[in-house]
């Protein structure tokens, strides 16, 4: 006898109703999903990741400037690139109706994802 047969025999001996698989309904029947909230949520997540990377690159650039690793041209190029990226982030936040605070995910006991300084 297999384990499943033994379980079925035990259920029958106890007089319990036979086990039936749960009926699963499609997601859109269980959860109200609208296109705008999904789009905004996905944009918020992607922009949060991009903002985190932007801030990390900015900190790394500042460290390299402080160490004297970079030429004046490199410093100028990095500064221009970071400013352009920050401008694009502002445009994308505006497009999706997000504020900078919307991108700062709360990690519970660890605190916010992005520094607030």
GROMACS elastic network, one bead per residue, 0.5 to 0.9 nm:
[ bonds ]
;  ai    aj funct       b0    kb
    1     4     6  0.81800   500
    1     5     6  0.61704   500
    1     6     6  0.67451   500
    2     5     6  0.53137   500
    2     6     6  0.64377   500
    2     7     6  0.87837   500
    3     6     6  0.51322   500
    3     7     6  0.62397   500
    3     8     6  0.86833   500
    4     7     6  0.50952   500
    4     8     6  0.62022   500
    4     9     6  0.85994   500
    5     8     6  0.50266   500
    5     9     6  0.60847   500
    5    10     6  0.85494   500
    6     9     6  0.50136   500
    6    10     6  0.61123   500
    6    11     6  0.86081   500
    7    10     6  0.50497   500
    7    11     6  0.61798   500
    7    12     6  0.85889   500
    8    11     6  0.51025   500
    8    12     6  0.61530   500
    8    13     6  0.85614   500
    8    18     6  0.77293   500
    8    19     6  0.83568   500
    9    12     6  0.50657   500
    9    13     6  0.60518   500
    9    14     6  0.86138   500
   10    13     6  0.50214   500
   10    14     6  0.61889   500
   10    15     6  0.86041   500
   10    16     6  0.88830   500
   11    14     6  0.52257   500
   11    15     6  0.62727   500
   11    16     6  0.54549   500
   11    17     6  0.73378   500
   11    18     6  0.69220   500
   11    19     6  0.83606   500
   12    15     6  0.50779   500
   12    16     6  0.62417   500
   12    17     6  0.76711   500
   12    18     6  0.74297   500
   13    16     6  0.78104   500
   14    17     6  0.89531   500
   15    18     6  0.87408   500
   16    19     6  0.85974   500
   17    20     6  0.88895   500
   20    23     6  0.87877   500
   21    24     6  0.89911   500
   24    27     6  0.88558   500
   25    28     6  0.83057   500
   25    29     6  0.65265   500
   25    30     6  0.70036   500
   26    29     6  0.56054   500
   26    30     6  0.69032   500
   27    30     6  0.52749   500
   27    31     6  0.59693   500
   27    32     6  0.85423   500
   27    33     6  0.86184   500
   28    31     6  0.53290   500
   28    32     6  0.62038   500
   28    33     6  0.63021   500
   29    32     6  0.71842   500
   29    33     6  0.89764   500
   33    36     6  0.87795   500
   33    37     6  0.74694   500
   33    38     6  0.71975   500
   34    37     6  0.57145   500
   34    38     6  0.64199   500
   34    39     6  0.87342   500
   35    38     6  0.52288   500
   35    39     6  0.60551   500
   35    40     6  0.85606   500
   36    39     6  0.50984   500
   36    40     6  0.60374   500
   36    41     6  0.84466   500
   37    40     6  0.50732   500
   37    41     6  0.59374   500
   37    42     6  0.84796   500
   38    41     6  0.50892   500
   38    42     6  0.60924   500
   38    43     6  0.84785   500
   39    42     6  0.52287   500
   39    43     6  0.60494   500
   39    44     6  0.84819   500
   39    96     6  0.85118   500
   40    43     6  0.50470   500
   40    44     6  0.59917   500
   40    45     6  0.86115   500
   40    96     6  0.62006   500
   40    97     6  0.80804   500
   40    98     6  0.82920   500
   41    44     6  0.50343   500
   41    45     6  0.62556   500
   41    46     6  0.87157   500
   42    45     6  0.51086   500
   42    46     6  0.61888   500
   42    47     6  0.84715   500
   43    46     6  0.51885   500
   43    47     6  0.59126   500
   43    48     6  0.83373   500
   43    92     6  0.86853   500
   43    93     6  0.85815   500
   43    96     6  0.71513   500
   43    98     6  0.89981   500
   44    47     6  0.52097   500
   44    48     6  0.59777   500
   44    49     6  0.87209   500
   44    93     6  0.82163   500
   44    96     6  0.81290   500
   44    98     6  0.73301   500
   44   102     6  0.71613   500
   44   103     6  0.60569   500
   45    48     6  0.50986   500
   45    49     6  0.64523   500
   45    50     6  0.87781   500
   45   103     6  0.73014   500
   45   105     6  0.88857   500
   46    49     6  0.52606   500
   46    50     6  0.62808   500
   46    51     6  0.86108   500
   47    51     6  0.59124   500
   47    52     6  0.84303   500
   47    89     6  0.74698   500
   47    92     6  0.80724   500
   47    93     6  0.78301   500
   47   103     6  0.68655   500
   48    51     6  0.50812   500
   48    52     6  0.61146   500
   48    53     6  0.86413   500
   48   102     6  0.84349   500
   48   104     6  0.68588   500
   48   105     6  0.78325   500
   48   113     6  0.89473   500
   48   114     6  0.86119   500
   49    52     6  0.51049   500
   49    53     6  0.62719   500
   49    54     6  0.85687   500
   49   103     6  0.85454   500
   50    53     6  0.51334   500
   50    54     6  0.60337   500
   50    55     6  0.86356   500
   50    89     6  0.83615   500
   51    55     6  0.61367   500
   51    56     6  0.85443   500
   51    86     6  0.84780   500
   51    89     6  0.75858   500
   51   103     6  0.78449   500
   51   114     6  0.83531   500
   52    55     6  0.52604   500
   52    56     6  0.62438   500
   52    57     6  0.86967   500
   52   113     6  0.81057   500
   52   114     6  0.65993   500
   53    56     6  0.50202   500
   53    57     6  0.60991   500
   53    58     6  0.85065   500
   54    57     6  0.51794   500
   54    58     6  0.61475   500
   54    59     6  0.87043   500
   54    82     6  0.74700   500
   54    85     6  0.76425   500
   54    86     6  0.79527   500
   55    58     6  0.50031   500
   55    59     6  0.62186   500
   55    60     6  0.86102   500
   55   114     6  0.84327   500
   56    59     6  0.51804   500
   56    60     6  0.61892   500
   56    61     6  0.85908   500
   57    60     6  0.50649   500
   57    61     6  0.60676   500
   57    62     6  0.86082   500
   57    82     6  0.83492   500
   58    61     6  0.50834   500
   58    62     6  0.62308   500
   58    63     6  0.86792   500
   58    78     6  0.85654   500
   58    79     6  0.86490   500
   58    82     6  0.70380   500
   59    62     6  0.50845   500
   59    63     6  0.62335   500
   59    64     6  0.86831   500
   60    63     6  0.50709   500
   60    64     6  0.62599   500
   60    65     6  0.86500   500
   61    64     6  0.51060   500
   61    65     6  0.61709   500
   61    66     6  0.86058   500
   61    70     6  0.89894   500
   61    75     6  0.81138   500
   61    78     6  0.73129   500
   61    79     6  0.86137   500
   62    65     6  0.50082   500
   62    66     6  0.61068   500
   62    67     6  0.85766   500
   63    66     6  0.50561   500
   63    67     6  0.61784   500
   63    68     6  0.86726   500
   63    69     6  0.89653   500
   64    67     6  0.50155   500
   64    68     6  0.62169   500
   64    69     6  0.54511   500
   64    70     6  0.65912   500
   65    68     6  0.51080   500
   65    69     6  0.62316   500
   65    70     6  0.60361   500
   65    71     6  0.87119   500
   65    75     6  0.71635   500
   66    69     6  0.78733   500
   67    70     6  0.82163   500
   68    71     6  0.78685   500
   70    73     6  0.79640   500
   70    74     6  0.58043   500
   70    75     6  0.62286   500
   71    74     6  0.51769   500
   71    75     6  0.62571   500
   71    76     6  0.86305   500
   72    75     6  0.50818   500
   72    76     6  0.61379   500
   72    77     6  0.85735   500
   73    76     6  0.50816   500
   73    77     6  0.60775   500
   73    78     6  0.85821   500
   74    78     6  0.60430   500
   74    79     6  0.84186   500
   75    78     6  0.52299   500
   75    79     6  0.60512   500
   75    80     6  0.85670   500
   76    79     6  0.51420   500
   76    80     6  0.61171   500
   76    81     6  0.85637   500
   77    80     6  0.52046   500
   77    81     6  0.61089   500
   77    82     6  0.85774   500
   78    81     6  0.51152   500
   78    82     6  0.60597   500
   78    83     6  0.85173   500
   79    82     6  0.52372   500
   79    83     6  0.61390   500
   79    84     6  0.86108   500
   80    83     6  0.51895   500
   80    84     6  0.61740   500
   80    85     6  0.86241   500
   81    84     6  0.51319   500
   81    85     6  0.61465   500
   81    86     6  0.86023   500
   82    85     6  0.50373   500
   82    86     6  0.61224   500
   82    87     6  0.86252   500
   83    86     6  0.50689   500
   83    87     6  0.62358   500
   83    88     6  0.86968   500
   84    87     6  0.50719   500
   84    88     6  0.62331   500
   84    89     6  0.86135   500
   85    88     6  0.50754   500
   85    89     6  0.61409   500
   85    90     6  0.86718   500
   86    89     6  0.50460   500
   86    90     6  0.63139   500
   86    91     6  0.87751   500
   87    90     6  0.51150   500
   87    91     6  0.63463   500
   87    92     6  0.87438   500
   88    91     6  0.50354   500
   88    92     6  0.61683   500
   88    93     6  0.85383   500
   89    92     6  0.51219   500
   89    93     6  0.60672   500
   89    94     6  0.85432   500
   90    93     6  0.51105   500
   90    94     6  0.61574   500
   90    95     6  0.85769   500
   90    99     6  0.86379   500
   90   100     6  0.84120   500
   91    94     6  0.51210   500
   91    95     6  0.61137   500
   91    96     6  0.87751   500
   92    96     6  0.62905   500
   92    97     6  0.83922   500
   92    98     6  0.82810   500
   93    96     6  0.53403   500
   93    97     6  0.58653   500
   93    99     6  0.62902   500
   93   100     6  0.75704   500
   94    98     6  0.60300   500
   94    99     6  0.75296   500
   95    98     6  0.77617   500
   98   101     6  0.80006   500
   98   102     6  0.59180   500
   98   103     6  0.76823   500
   99   102     6  0.52182   500
   99   103     6  0.71547   500
  100   103     6  0.54935   500
  100   104     6  0.70628   500
  101   104     6  0.53115   500
  101   105     6  0.83312   500
  102   105     6  0.73290   500
  103   113     6  0.87410   500
  103   114     6  0.81184   500
  104   112     6  0.60721   500
  104   113     6  0.57080   500
  104   114     6  0.54797   500
  104   115     6  0.83280   500
  104   116     6  0.86985   500
  105   111     6  0.86230   500
  105   112     6  0.57062   500
  105   113     6  0.53980   500
  105   114     6  0.74416   500
  106   109     6  0.86117   500
  106   110     6  0.80207   500
  106   111     6  0.58538   500
  106   113     6  0.62122   500
  106   114     6  0.88743   500
  107   110     6  0.53299   500
  107   111     6  0.51859   500
  107   112     6  0.55292   500
  107   113     6  0.63209   500
  108   111     6  0.54935   500
  108   112     6  0.75206   500
  109   112     6  0.88815   500
  110   113     6  0.81157   500
  111   114     6  0.88852   500
  112   115     6  0.69484   500
  112   116     6  0.82064   500
